[in-house]
Amino acid sequence: MDAEAALAWLDTIIPAQTGERLSDLQKVILQQVWLGRKYLDIANDYGCTEGHAKDVGSQLWKLLSKVLREKITKGNCRATLERCLKKASRISHLLDYSTPIIPAKVVDTNFIGREDAIAHLNALVSQGAKVIVIQGEGGLGKTTLAQQYLHQEFDLVLELLMAQETQNITSAERVVEEWLKQDFHEEPGVEFGVTLGRLKRQLHTRRIGVLIDNLEPALDSEGRLICEHRSYVELLRVLADANVQSVTLITSRDRLCEPSVNIHHYRLPGLAQAAWQEFFSSRGLTIDASTLQMMHHAYGGNAKAMGILCGAIAEDFDGDITAYWRENNADLLAVTDLKNLAVSQINRLQALDTQAYRLLCRLGCYRYQDVATISSLGMVALLWDVPVAQHRQIITSLRNRSLVECHKGEYWLHPVIRAEAIARLRQSDEWEITNHQAAEFWTNSIQKITNFADALQALEAYYHYIEINQFELAGKVILQSRNNQWQQFLPLGSTLYRMGLIQPVMSAINQVLSNIQDENKLIELYNILGDLYWITGKINQAIACQEKTINLATNALKSLVPQPENKHTVYYLRMLEVDSLLSIGLYKMDLWELEESAQLFQKVIYLAQNTAHHRWAEKASVCLALVNSYLGLNEAAFSLANVAYKNIIAENLGAHTGRFAYFIQLLGQTYINLGEFIKAKEMFSKALHFAEVSHYLQVKAKTLNGLAEIYRQQAEFELAIVNHAEAIEILDNIGAKCDLAEAYFQLGLTYQEMLNTDESQMYFQTAMQIFIEMNSLKQVNKIKLLVKT
């Protein structure tokens, strides 16, 4: 079955039902989607924009859905059409092949001469290969081959572009975390082993392609993964498991030698001369067979060299290959790999266009890693010393010489060209100022963080400052506050970890802490780091960070002279002081150190009540009410809880923002402990509403667990178990250890009330094990005392 047969059939039935015919572009889209190609590639071949191709494609799927009376999408069109065509072929009058209408075949001239390579990969896969390393020098087309193969064979492809410099390599933990969150909508675990287990389950149940591109920066001289990134070995073991339904293609210049991983290697040869001839001809160049043969031999059939040479010949020699080779063969005959070609091309640019050359070198400072491309504004940001009228000409000069990749206003450097560009930039006197300009570009380009991409772009400035050892400025990036999707004005570091980027923020803060001299920055950084340790279950480290914040803030306040210009600084330092005290109180409560927790909340109330920080006193009052209810001080708990309840009802706190939602669910828990189930449900309803509309998962899970407690006490055990189960699933996914242990404990109590001893004991043991891992022995003793034996 092929696309041409499907098109012939559709050209018969569509006019009969709708009176319409498929347009030329719709036919091309159907034909190319049948082959697994993306809209971007289809648009490039057809000569239209990607957006137009997507719009026409959308109209096509709607038309086909109407005609065939079932849902047709880009992802299922081939399988659905094959099934419908087979069914129709059994009814002869519906299918007449006598005069099929078959459009001219669309050839992708950017991917040619790789039929043997595709066949070789197919043979390896059919023999059971799960991880294949496509090996060869730079520019052979390893990445293009891998992308074409995977996107043709798999609906979902996970891609990892390895950093060009070893110090910039993304950790395997971060990579898998992002795959789970972005591609599978699943939260990673706190431990890497748990995260890998979740990825492995996905690979066992779905056909997935994986591309790990440009691995060699992560390899040592023996071809083994370097010490700092040995965790990639664990990832490769999962990918190489015989039972997964995935295929992983790795591109690398060096051979991968990890004996513990089952890996197959494929040495990719250069393109044949016939492929070069086809490529040059498709670009309208005049071909001289003997000249082409010499050029092909000199560059070893290198695919990237082919593209760069073609651009240079078309741009500077009017498409005359012979004239180009006559002038350049003496310099290039000995050059057989892409790096040397890049050096030659960059030297040539330097001689022909000094300003474009300087921009190319400056572009080397961008990482092209977490943020793979830069906008035209990112290009312009590095032309600070050039008149605006010349910007377009300079950028066009780079693009036309194939020294910068471009698509729809987004730019990036080919890895080898970038390596040469950054090497030259480091040796120049522009290294520091270029990184400054790049950092300012990233900072200024993000005014509000509304999604994952915004957060990553804002963080890019940090890496530029680290490159030039400007640690104070790097710390400032982490601390710069912006509005976010929760309608809060938070430092970048706080926003990032709330979005799940815990490890990157923790690493970034720890990298700059010892080099920060500004005490105000240190105070804020320790405050954020404390919450990061708390989330990951390292509560003692979290407490230590908040104590450092308090000590530093107290000393800073003592040294300030009471003057109007210091008013904001005093306000902010006192806010951090009470915020850290409140945080430690929460941490102590999670450790079940209730008396100490109560004292801390009382101190926050004393310091903040009726001051500019009164909101922290309100939060602390809610927390103190909960602690009192745990301690059996019901009268005091009622008094505090009812005041908080009236404030929440009167001011509608938490209805529109996330600033008080966490504490509303704490108040609900307090009312459970006091037996006030109506008020408890009312608070939980408010908290749950906010949590669901704003994706505040921790609040949602804690609220569900609280509702489960109410259902248990009302003997509605089925509802209780349903809520327990959902809470546990959420908490396990986000890695909230203490909350997860408490949820298992409450589930155990529910089964105990149901007289199911085996289930209750199992969940009690699970809860205690988690608390033991957190060194929370008081929580363990609490469970032992409350469990009925």
C-alpha positions as MATLAB code, in Angstrom:
seq = 'MDAEAALAWLDTIIPAQTGERLSDLQKVILQQVWLGRKYLDIANDYGCTEGHAKDVGSQLWKLLSKVLREKITKGNCRATLERCLKKASRISHLLDYSTPIIPAKVVDTNFIGREDAIAHLNALVSQGAKVIVIQGEGGLGKTTLAQQYLHQEFDLVLELLMAQETQNITSAERVVEEWLKQDFHEEPGVEFGVTLGRLKRQLHTRRIGVLIDNLEPALDSEGRLICEHRSYVELLRVLADANVQSVTLITSRDRLCEPSVNIHHYRLPGLAQAAWQEFFSSRGLTIDASTLQMMHHAYGGNAKAMGILCGAIAEDFDGDITAYWRENNADLLAVTDLKNLAVSQINRLQALDTQAYRLLCRLGCYRYQDVATISSLGMVALLWDVPVAQHRQIITSLRNRSLVECHKGEYWLHPVIRAEAIARLRQSDEWEITNHQAAEFWTNSIQKITNFADALQALEAYYHYIEINQFELAGKVILQSRNNQWQQFLPLGSTLYRMGLIQPVMSAINQVLSNIQDENKLIELYNILGDLYWITGKINQAIACQEKTINLATNALKSLVPQPENKHTVYYLRMLEVDSLLSIGLYKMDLWELEESAQLFQKVIYLAQNTAHHRWAEKASVCLALVNSYLGLNEAAFSLANVAYKNIIAENLGAHTGRFAYFIQLLGQTYINLGEFIKAKEMFSKALHFAEVSHYLQVKAKTLNGLAEIYRQQAEFELAIVNHAEAIEILDNIGAKCDLAEAYFQLGLTYQEMLNTDESQMYFQTAMQIFIEMNSLKQVNKIKLLVKT';
ca = [
       0.000    0.000    0.000;
       1.409    3.438   -0.895;
       0.398    7.089   -0.842;
      -0.169    7.215   -4.605;
      -2.839    4.522   -4.390;
      -4.517    6.367   -1.525;
      -4.467    9.631   -3.487;
      -5.971    7.957   -6.554;
      -8.783    6.544   -4.431;
      -9.404    9.864   -2.658;
      -9.509   11.703   -5.996;
     -12.409    9.391   -6.836;
     -14.493    9.566   -3.674;
     -13.942   13.161   -2.493;
     -15.450   14.899   -5.566;
     -18.350   12.463   -5.502;
     -19.244   13.434   -1.924;
     -18.220   17.089   -1.696;
     -17.779   18.351   -5.230;
     -14.238   19.369   -4.281;
     -10.794   18.113   -5.241;
      -7.590   18.032   -3.237;
      -5.288   20.958   -3.934;
      -1.707   20.356   -5.037;
      -0.411   21.257   -1.582;
      -2.911   18.954    0.120;
      -1.730   16.107   -2.078;
       1.895   16.872   -1.247;
       1.096   17.021    2.470;
      -0.702   13.675    2.410;
       2.096   12.082    0.405;
       4.850   13.377    2.687;
       3.021   12.758    5.985;
       2.549    9.187    4.722;
       6.367    9.005    4.732;
       6.578   10.412    8.250;
       7.860   13.874    7.370;
       7.262   17.058    9.387;
       5.393   20.163    8.268;
       8.631   22.166    8.354;
      10.336   19.890    5.812;
       7.208   19.753    3.644;
       6.983   23.553    3.637;
      10.644   23.945    2.710;
      10.305   21.598   -0.270;
       7.024   23.108   -1.459;
       8.178   26.708   -1.026;
       5.670   27.939    1.563;
       5.775   28.761    5.259;
       5.396   26.096    7.930;
       2.302   27.896    9.258;
       0.622   27.773    5.851;
       1.408   24.071    5.500;
      -0.113   23.418    8.936;
      -3.260   25.373    8.061;
      -3.710   23.482    4.786;
      -2.994   20.219    6.593;
      -5.650   20.998    9.202;
      -8.204   21.607    6.423;
      -7.152   18.313    4.815;
      -7.706   16.260    7.981;
     -11.134   17.868    8.485;
     -12.094   17.097    4.887;
     -10.949   13.477    5.156;
     -12.749   13.068    8.493;
     -15.954   14.291    6.881;
     -15.616   12.051    3.826;
     -14.556    8.896    5.675;
     -16.831    9.553    8.685;
     -14.126    8.980   11.266;
     -11.497   11.141   12.967;
      -8.433   11.631   10.765;
      -5.289   13.321   12.095;
      -1.713   13.740   10.962;
      -0.726   10.944   13.314;
      -3.257    8.339   12.243;
      -3.877    9.210    8.581;
      -1.695    6.468    7.099;
      -3.052    3.638    9.231;
      -6.653    4.793    8.801;
      -6.403    5.288    5.042;
      -4.728    1.897    4.570;
      -7.562    0.229    6.454;
     -10.264    2.133    4.557;
      -8.574    1.471    1.215;
      -8.355   -2.262    1.881;
     -12.024   -2.316    2.796;
     -12.963   -0.302   -0.286;
     -10.919   -2.542   -2.571;
     -13.365   -5.345   -1.815;
     -16.113   -3.260   -3.415;
     -14.962   -2.880   -6.974;
     -17.078    0.092   -7.952;
     -15.446    2.218   -5.264;
     -11.956    1.777   -6.649;
     -10.919    2.147  -10.263;
      -7.172    2.009  -10.939;
      -7.622    2.358  -14.707;
      -6.958    6.084  -14.631;
      -5.292    6.847  -11.306;
      -4.361   10.437  -10.611;
      -0.865   10.283   -9.154;
       0.952   13.561   -8.489;
       4.604   13.978   -9.293;
       6.792   12.519   -6.574;
       8.231   15.155   -4.238;
      11.957   14.606   -3.647;
      13.669   15.871   -0.519;
      16.928   17.205   -1.935;
      18.218   17.873    1.582;
      18.241   14.126    2.320;
      19.716   12.149   -0.521;
      22.036    9.222   -1.055;
      21.226    7.441    2.204;
      19.221    4.452    0.979;
      21.972    2.033    2.023;
      22.269    3.682    5.436;
      18.527    3.357    6.059;
      18.688   -0.301    4.981;
      21.614   -0.927    7.352;
      19.726    0.609   10.293;
      16.638   -1.439    9.439;
      18.739   -4.607    9.410;
      20.221   -3.838   12.829;
      16.793   -3.101   14.307;
      15.307   -6.272   12.833;
      18.133   -8.200   14.524;
      17.102   -6.797   17.900;
      19.372   -3.758   18.225;
      17.937   -1.235   20.698;
      20.818    1.275   20.866;
      22.785    2.113   17.719;
      25.715    4.531   17.568;
      26.001    6.257   14.192;
      29.702    7.079   14.150;
      31.712    9.349   11.871;
      33.442   12.707   11.579;
      31.617   15.995   11.809;
      29.351   17.006    8.967;
      28.722   13.541    7.498;
      25.001   13.906    8.114;
      24.763   11.641   11.161;
      22.106   13.787   12.816;
      20.059   14.199    9.635;
      20.069   10.451    9.047;
      19.049    9.720   12.630;
      16.231   12.286   12.583;
      14.877   11.105    9.242;
      14.922    7.479   10.314;
      13.315    8.010   13.717;
      10.623   10.448   12.587;
       9.691    8.083    9.768;
       9.410    5.068   12.066;
       8.024    6.580   15.287;
       5.208    9.006   16.130;
       7.049   10.196   19.251;
      10.771   10.995   19.170;
      12.712   12.151   22.240;
      15.716   14.258   21.312;
      18.784   15.238   23.348;
      21.391   17.585   21.916;
      24.588   17.112   23.921;
      26.467   20.313   24.751;
      29.608   21.033   22.740;
      31.675   21.809   25.828;
      32.000   19.294   28.626;
      31.223   21.763   31.408;
      27.877   22.589   29.800;
      26.593   19.020   29.457;
      23.110   18.563   30.855;
      22.908   15.837   33.479;
      21.102   12.610   32.641;
      18.830   13.270   35.616;
      17.711   16.571   34.115;
      17.227   15.054   30.649;
      14.992   12.221   31.834;
      13.105   14.608   34.125;
      12.262   16.860   31.174;
      11.266   13.903   28.967;
       8.835   12.675   31.592;
       7.332   16.108   32.238;
       7.194   17.451   28.691;
       6.581   14.336   26.576;
       4.737   11.963   28.915;
       3.129   14.490   31.306;
       4.455   12.459   34.226;
       6.283   13.828   37.238;
       9.823   12.488   37.885;
      10.829   10.931   41.152;
      13.171   12.489   43.684;
      15.683    9.671   43.172;
      17.150    9.031   39.700;
      16.461    5.318   39.940;
      12.755    6.001   40.465;
      12.727    8.430   37.525;
      14.402    5.845   35.274;
      11.833    3.282   36.348;
       9.030    5.552   35.197;
      10.747    6.144   31.859;
      11.265    2.400   31.440;
       7.555    1.753   31.936;
       6.794    4.219   29.152;
       9.321    2.543   26.844;
       7.784   -0.864   27.539;
       4.308    0.240   26.496;
       4.911    2.677   23.609;
       6.911    2.701   20.373;
       9.297    5.580   20.887;
      12.369    6.810   19.042;
      15.243    8.352   21.011;
      17.997   10.529   19.558;
      21.114   11.387   21.574;
      23.013   13.766   19.348;
      26.731   14.625   19.466;
      27.783   12.367   22.342;
      31.565   12.803   22.088;
      31.921   15.735   24.562;
      30.724   13.335   27.261;
      33.350   10.660   26.417;
      36.889   10.330   27.726;
      39.974    9.309   25.752;
      38.970    5.656   25.981;
      35.455    6.175   24.709;
      33.824    5.801   28.117;
      31.473    8.301   29.698;
      33.344   10.759   31.897;
      33.117   10.518   35.688;
      30.849   13.560   36.056;
      28.247   11.976   33.791;
      28.366    8.267   34.578;
      24.602    8.469   35.199;
      24.215    8.347   31.401;
      25.346    4.707   31.637;
      22.244    3.955   33.719;
      20.071    5.714   31.151;
      21.676    3.710   28.318;
      21.052    0.464   30.173;
      17.357    1.289   30.304;
      17.300    2.226   26.622;
      19.153   -0.978   25.685;
      16.787   -3.265   27.600;
      15.653   -6.083   25.320;
      11.982   -5.614   26.264;
      11.585   -1.925   25.452;
       9.722   -0.945   22.297;
      12.051    1.970   21.595;
      15.024    2.405   19.281;
      17.813    4.784   20.306;
      20.163    6.339   17.793;
      23.308    8.022   19.110;
      25.464   10.238   16.913;
      29.126   10.580   17.817;
      32.515   11.199   16.255;
      34.086    8.796   18.742;
      33.319    5.150   19.393;
      31.310    4.487   22.557;
      33.017    1.827   24.681;
      30.809    0.887   27.625;
      31.034   -2.896   28.107;
      28.051   -2.986   30.449;
      25.691   -1.664   27.771;
      24.586   -3.641   24.703;
      25.437   -1.206   21.886;
      25.682   -1.592   18.109;
      27.922    0.677   16.033;
      27.378    1.831   12.480;
      30.191    3.734   10.760;
      28.493    6.180    8.426;
      30.353    6.623    5.135;
      30.519    9.847    3.161;
      27.955   10.525    0.470;
      28.616    9.070   -2.942;
      29.629   11.376   -5.776;
      26.247   10.769   -7.409;
      24.540   12.281   -4.353;
      26.746   15.378   -4.574;
      25.878   15.731   -8.232;
      22.158   15.408   -7.522;
      22.416   17.996   -4.742;
      24.365   20.548   -6.803;
      22.076   20.087   -9.807;
      18.957   20.654   -7.703;
      20.419   24.051   -6.725;
      20.845   25.069  -10.353;
      24.652   24.936  -10.434;
      26.551   24.169  -13.627;
      28.186   20.758  -13.145;
      31.623   19.874  -14.465;
      32.144   16.148  -13.846;
      35.924   16.219  -13.349;
      35.778   19.262  -11.024;
      32.985   17.712   -9.000;
      34.991   14.494   -8.691;
      37.992   16.400   -7.287;
      35.864   18.364   -4.825;
      34.047   15.226   -3.681;
      37.353   13.470   -3.117;
      38.882   16.407   -1.219;
      36.005   16.591    1.263;
      35.395   12.839    1.550;
      31.765   13.124    0.530;
      31.046   15.225    3.646;
      27.383   16.263    3.620;
      27.862   19.539    5.494;
      30.799   20.457    3.282;
      28.565   19.833    0.294;
      26.012   22.347    1.560;
      28.550   25.004    2.528;
      30.393   24.726   -0.784;
      27.168   24.923   -2.746;
      26.226   28.135   -0.948;
      29.614   29.714   -1.514;
      29.633   28.809   -5.202;
      26.135   30.164   -5.745;
      26.753   33.354   -3.761;
      30.247   34.365   -4.835;
      30.866   32.609   -8.170;
      27.423   32.790   -9.809;
      27.041   29.025   -9.618;
      30.276   28.283  -11.531;
      31.866   25.260   -9.833;
      34.938   25.307  -12.053;
      35.723   28.967  -11.271;
      35.283   28.365   -7.537;
      37.539   25.300   -7.554;
      40.185   26.982   -9.679;
      40.531   29.689   -6.998;
      40.185   27.555   -3.866;
      41.524   24.068   -4.631;
      45.039   24.854   -3.388;
      43.717   25.645    0.091;
      41.112   22.922    0.387;
      42.517   19.776   -1.224;
      44.037   18.630    2.071;
      40.954   19.445    4.140;
      38.894   16.307    4.702;
      36.869   16.944    7.843;
      34.262   19.524    8.673;
      36.233   21.354   11.352;
      39.000   22.211    8.897;
      36.381   23.223    6.381;
      34.767   25.481    8.991;
      38.147   27.106    9.719;
      38.645   27.751    6.033;
      35.177   29.191    5.565;
      35.454   31.409    8.645;
      38.844   32.698    7.521;
      37.343   33.490    4.173;
      34.460   35.358    5.826;
      36.975   37.332    7.874;
      38.697   38.493    4.709;
      35.491   39.333    2.850;
      33.209   40.762    5.530;
      34.793   41.863    8.789;
      31.546   42.830   10.494;
      29.826   39.540    9.635;
      32.921   37.694   10.856;
      32.808   39.511   14.203;
      29.116   38.659   14.561;
      29.819   34.997   13.770;
      32.475   34.830   16.500;
      30.166   36.577   18.951;
      27.370   34.117   18.166;
      29.643   31.424   19.536;
      28.866   32.642   23.060;
      25.263   31.384   22.906;
      24.879   27.832   24.201;
      22.179   26.490   21.787;
      21.404   23.883   24.444;
      18.383   24.330   26.729;
      17.287   27.046   24.304;
      18.260   25.628   20.925;
      17.839   28.758   18.813;
      17.986   32.526   19.129;
      15.668   35.069   17.601;
      16.696   37.854   15.278;
      16.709   40.081   18.362;
      19.370   37.805   19.816;
      21.459   38.417   16.708;
      20.908   42.162   16.898;
      21.887   42.187   20.592;
      25.422   41.243   19.541;
      25.636   44.104   17.045;
      25.795   46.764   19.737;
      28.565   48.679   17.947;
      27.046   48.586   14.443;
      24.536   51.099   13.001;
      20.989   49.722   12.889;
      20.817   50.258    9.128;
      23.549   47.629    8.631;
      22.088   44.892   10.841;
      20.024   43.154    8.169;
      22.909   43.141    5.682;
      25.319   41.573    8.182;
      22.878   38.857    9.253;
      22.033   38.084    5.638;
      25.740   37.763    4.844;
      26.100   34.989    7.414;
      22.925   33.242    6.357;
      23.750   33.255    2.678;
      27.188   31.750    3.273;
      25.611   28.877    5.267;
      27.617   29.834    8.327;
      24.488   30.311   10.411;
      21.428   28.079   10.250;
      18.092   29.868    9.986;
      14.393   29.125    9.941;
      11.558   31.643   10.316;
      13.627   34.202   12.157;
      15.281   31.682   14.494;
      19.050   31.184   14.222;
      21.674   28.732   15.407;
      25.230   27.697   14.588;
      26.223   24.283   13.290;
      28.131   22.665   16.195;
      31.502   22.579   14.461;
      31.218   26.162   13.279;
      30.186   27.207   16.762;
      33.239   25.478   18.255;
      35.563   27.461   15.998;
      33.628   30.667   16.566;
      33.786   30.424   20.356;
      37.478   29.534   20.267;
      38.202   32.729   18.351;
      35.926   34.778   20.594;
      37.757   33.563   23.707;
      41.051   34.715   22.217;
      39.715   38.174   21.364;
      39.174   41.188   23.606;
      35.389   40.835   23.167;
      34.813   37.706   25.251;
      33.598   39.505   28.360;
      31.510   42.226   26.718;
      29.853   39.729   24.367;
      28.709   37.541   27.236;
      27.464   40.650   29.047;
      25.414   41.651   26.020;
      24.044   38.123   25.574;
      23.072   37.930   29.253;
      21.277   41.270   29.069;
      19.442   40.065   25.965;
      18.092   36.981   27.735;
      17.166   38.963   30.846;
      15.369   41.713   28.946;
      13.586   39.326   26.591;
      11.566   37.741   29.415;
       9.354   40.174   31.313;
       6.887   37.607   32.651;
       7.233   33.875   33.132;
       4.141   32.063   31.928;
       5.557   28.753   30.733;
       8.514   26.401   30.769;
      10.220   28.063   27.766;
      10.134   31.490   29.426;
      11.826   30.113   32.524;
      14.619   28.431   30.585;
      15.298   31.566   28.545;
      15.479   33.716   31.651;
      18.009   31.311   33.172;
      20.312   31.531   30.120;
      21.720   34.832   31.412;
      23.096   32.954   34.429;
      25.356   30.775   32.262;
      26.825   33.755   30.417;
      27.836   35.410   33.681;
      29.346   32.161   34.950;
      31.477   31.978   31.779;
      33.140   35.310   32.637;
      33.299   34.627   36.398;
      30.758   37.334   37.207;
      29.245   35.408   40.108;
      27.484   38.378   41.650;
      25.625   38.991   38.408;
      24.906   35.266   38.060;
      23.355   35.319   41.518;
      21.346   38.375   40.547;
      19.824   36.413   37.649;
      18.563   33.727   40.040;
      17.103   36.393   42.307;
      15.491   38.642   39.704;
      11.773   38.767   40.397;
       9.126   38.612   37.685;
       5.404   38.091   37.556;
       4.452   34.480   36.913;
       1.450   32.344   36.039;
       0.405   32.193   39.698;
      -0.043   35.991   39.757;
       2.939   36.245   42.075;
       6.059   38.381   41.853;
       8.771   35.830   42.659;
      12.534   35.457   42.146;
      13.465   33.361   39.119;
      14.886   30.641   41.364;
      11.606   30.266   43.259;
       9.559   30.195   40.058;
      11.863   27.601   38.494;
      11.657   25.113   41.341;
       7.875   25.488   41.549;
       7.825   24.497   37.879;
       9.805   21.356   38.677;
      13.357   22.500   37.827;
      14.695   21.605   41.236;
      18.128   20.203   40.396;
      19.192   23.001   38.000;
      18.318   25.707   40.533;
      20.009   23.850   43.370;
      23.146   23.386   41.264;
      23.132   27.015   40.138;
      22.814   28.368   43.674;
      25.516   26.086   45.082;
      27.869   27.095   42.255;
      27.729   30.785   43.134;
      27.304   30.747   46.916;
      31.000   30.623   47.789;
      31.771   33.444   45.350;
      29.076   35.913   46.413;
      30.225   38.849   48.498;
      26.936   40.763   48.585;
      25.288   39.663   51.830;
      21.814   40.645   50.651;
      22.134   38.196   47.755;
      23.405   35.464   50.083;
      20.429   35.968   52.373;
      17.960   35.464   49.527;
      19.858   32.547   47.995;
      19.945   30.610   51.280;
      16.211   31.267   51.677;
      15.452   29.695   48.272;
      17.936   26.851   48.804;
      16.220   25.972   52.067;
      12.922   25.361   50.281;
      14.714   23.249   47.664;
      16.164   20.976   50.344;
      12.758   20.802   52.077;
      11.017   19.687   48.873;
      13.588   16.940   48.313;
      13.234   15.652   51.875;
      16.553   16.976   53.230;
      14.940   18.845   56.078;
      17.991   19.247   58.300;
      19.859   20.905   55.428;
      16.795   23.028   54.771;
      16.752   24.228   58.380;
      20.477   25.055   58.214;
      19.906   27.234   55.131;
      17.053   29.162   56.738;
      19.118   29.693   59.906;
      21.858   31.203   57.747;
      19.273   33.495   56.173;
      18.104   34.636   59.612;
      21.631   35.224   60.954;
      22.731   37.142   57.885;
      19.525   39.215   57.831;
      19.824   40.044   61.534;
      23.444   41.187   61.143;
      22.582   43.225   58.068;
      19.755   44.978   59.897;
      22.075   45.892   62.758;
      24.484   47.591   60.372;
      21.841   49.686   58.595;
      21.474   53.340   59.485;
      17.807   54.339   59.869;
      17.444   56.549   56.789;
      14.632   56.913   54.227;
      16.736   55.399   51.442;
      17.142   52.197   53.507;
      13.389   51.754   54.030;
      12.888   49.122   51.309;
      16.021   47.194   52.291;
      14.874   47.065   55.923;
      11.425   45.890   54.834;
      12.877   43.131   52.638;
      15.378   41.899   55.234;
      12.705   41.681   57.922;
      10.446   39.875   55.469;
      13.146   37.278   54.792;
      13.733   36.960   58.534;
      10.084   36.161   59.330;
       9.700   34.071   56.187;
      12.648   31.883   57.221;
      11.265   31.524   60.741;
       7.916   30.491   59.292;
       9.653   28.016   56.966;
      11.600   26.409   59.813;
       8.331   26.110   61.721;
       6.826   24.220   58.794;
       9.924   22.028   58.528;
       9.777   21.235   62.264;
       6.092   20.396   61.972;
       6.924   17.923   59.199;
       9.487   16.357   61.560;
       6.732   16.213   64.242;
       8.776   18.447   66.534;
       5.569   20.203   67.526;
       6.645   22.214   70.576;
       9.562   23.770   68.707;
       7.311   24.388   65.736;
       4.755   26.181   67.927;
       7.441   28.415   69.434;
       8.621   29.436   65.969;
       5.103   30.288   64.808;
       4.540   32.325   67.960;
       7.759   34.208   67.273;
       6.646   35.007   63.722;
       3.334   36.333   65.070;
       5.166   38.457   67.640;
       7.524   39.919   65.027;
       5.041   40.432   62.188;
       1.666   41.217   63.736;
       0.393   44.716   62.915;
       3.531   45.478   60.904;
       4.209   45.706   57.183;
       4.649   41.920   57.330;
       1.275   41.203   58.916;
       0.460   38.639   56.230;
       3.179   36.367   57.684;
       1.534   36.688   61.099;
      -1.737   35.482   59.553;
       0.026   32.507   57.966;
       1.784   31.688   61.244;
      -1.518   31.867   63.120;
      -2.986   29.225   60.830;
       0.080   27.038   61.355;
      -0.048   27.530   65.127;
      -3.714   26.569   65.159;
      -2.823   23.304   63.439;
       0.032   22.556   65.839;
      -2.220   23.268   68.818;
      -4.800   20.859   67.431;
      -2.100   18.186   67.166;
      -1.006   18.903   70.760;
      -4.589   18.644   72.090;
      -4.795   22.365   72.916;
      -8.241   22.572   71.388;
      -9.390   25.850   72.937;
      -6.335   27.705   71.647;
      -6.654   25.984   68.279;
     -10.340   26.973   67.967;
      -9.563   30.579   68.807;
      -6.834   30.958   66.190;
      -8.644   28.918   63.560;
     -11.853   30.906   63.802;
     -10.034   34.221   63.404;
      -8.292   32.892   60.301;
     -11.583   31.478   59.003;
     -13.342   34.852   59.314;
     -10.467   36.609   57.526;
     -10.516   34.121   54.675;
     -14.284   34.385   54.226;
     -14.271   38.182   54.513;
     -11.296   38.832   52.222;
     -11.816   35.830   49.913;
      -8.143   34.954   50.384;
      -6.786   32.390   47.982;
      -9.646   32.670   45.528;
      -7.568   34.345   42.857;
      -3.919   33.782   43.733;
      -1.769   31.052   45.196;
      -0.340   33.138   48.012;
      -2.585   31.699   50.723;
      -3.842   28.427   49.261;
      -1.295   26.274   51.111;
      -2.434   27.721   54.431;
      -6.134   27.374   53.610;
      -5.694   23.610   53.349;
      -3.747   23.673   56.648;
      -6.760   25.379   58.215;
      -8.966   22.625   56.799;
      -6.726   20.046   58.486;
      -7.046   21.948   61.754;
     -10.836   21.774   61.609;
     -10.638   18.023   60.968;
      -8.596   17.600   64.137;
     -11.209   19.690   65.996;
     -14.130   17.686   64.597;
     -15.544   20.636   62.610;
     -16.087   18.760   59.360;
     -18.363   21.334   57.715;
     -15.788   24.108   58.007;
     -13.030   21.687   57.072;
     -14.822   20.765   53.852;
     -15.446   24.438   53.110;
     -11.727   25.229   53.407;
     -10.761   22.165   51.394;
     -13.217   23.164   48.674;
     -11.524   26.573   48.332;
      -8.050   25.060   48.371;
      -8.946   22.330   45.895;
     -10.531   24.800   43.470;
      -7.398   26.917   43.366;
      -5.086   23.901   43.193;
      -6.888   22.485   40.167;
      -7.086   25.700   38.150;
      -3.458   26.612   38.866;
      -1.934   23.089   38.846;
      -0.674   23.472   42.433;
      -0.237   19.733   42.854;
       1.051   19.634   46.418;
      -1.950   21.577   47.718;
      -4.301   19.370   45.715;
      -2.790   16.190   47.140;
      -2.783   17.401   50.747;
      -6.391   18.543   50.343;
      -7.478   15.190   48.925;
      -5.790   13.440   51.823;
      -7.666   15.699   54.244;
     -10.981   14.931   52.563;
     -10.156   11.227   52.829;
      -9.766   11.647   56.608;
     -13.244   13.178   56.810;
     -14.764   10.360   54.761;
     -13.058    7.806   57.012;
     -14.445    9.377   60.154;
     -17.890    9.388   58.546;
     -17.459    5.691   57.641;
     -17.549    6.437   53.897;
     -14.601    4.152   53.308;
     -14.834    3.824   49.516;
     -14.677    7.598   49.057;
     -11.822    7.771   51.547;
      -9.742    5.194   49.654;
     -10.364    6.907   46.308;
      -9.101   10.228   47.692;
      -6.138    8.576   49.459;
      -5.115    6.844   46.240;
      -5.232   10.032   44.153;
      -3.277   11.973   46.777;
      -0.599    9.286   46.996;
      -0.213    9.166   43.222;
       0.302   12.934   43.018;
       2.723   13.091   45.948;
       4.736   10.168   44.634;
       5.018   11.842   41.234;
       6.231   15.196   42.579;
       8.497   13.615   45.201;
       6.982   15.292   48.278;
       8.406   12.792   50.765;
       6.927   13.886   54.073;
       3.457   14.471   52.650;
       3.669   11.075   50.939;
       4.519    9.339   54.207;
       1.599   11.049   55.955;
      -0.749    9.991   53.134;
       0.329    6.346   53.498;
      -0.183    6.614   57.263;
      -3.720    7.962   56.803;
      -4.488    5.217   54.282;
      -3.306    2.686   56.842;
      -5.676    4.177   59.418;
      -8.558    3.891   56.952;
      -7.875    0.201   56.351;
      -7.531   -0.278   60.127;
     -11.025    1.176   60.605;
     -12.213   -1.276   57.934;
     -10.663   -4.097   60.019;
      -8.291   -4.956   57.165;
      -5.176   -5.670   59.199;
      -2.868   -6.815   56.395;
      -3.439   -3.712   54.248;
      -3.198   -1.327   57.212;
       0.086   -2.820   58.449;
       1.570   -2.674   54.969;
       0.836    1.044   54.625;
       1.992    1.826   58.159;
       5.316    0.175   57.369;
       5.597    2.126   54.111;
       5.004    5.407   55.947;
       7.545    4.590   58.635;
      10.182    3.610   56.075;
       9.886    6.999   54.333;
      10.124    8.847   57.654;
      13.185    6.784   58.579;
      14.843    7.802   55.317;
      14.191   11.431   56.292;
      15.629   10.903   59.782;
      12.220   11.840   61.215;
      12.159    9.468   64.184;
       9.409   11.390   65.981;
       7.119   10.745   63.041;
       8.001    7.054   63.268;
       7.220    7.020   66.998;
       3.933    8.850   66.332;
       2.828    6.065   64.027;
       3.906    3.360   66.473;
       1.939    5.005   69.283;
      -1.244    5.559   67.271;
      -1.344    2.229   65.462;
      -3.647   -0.304   67.086;
      -1.913   -3.642   67.394;
];
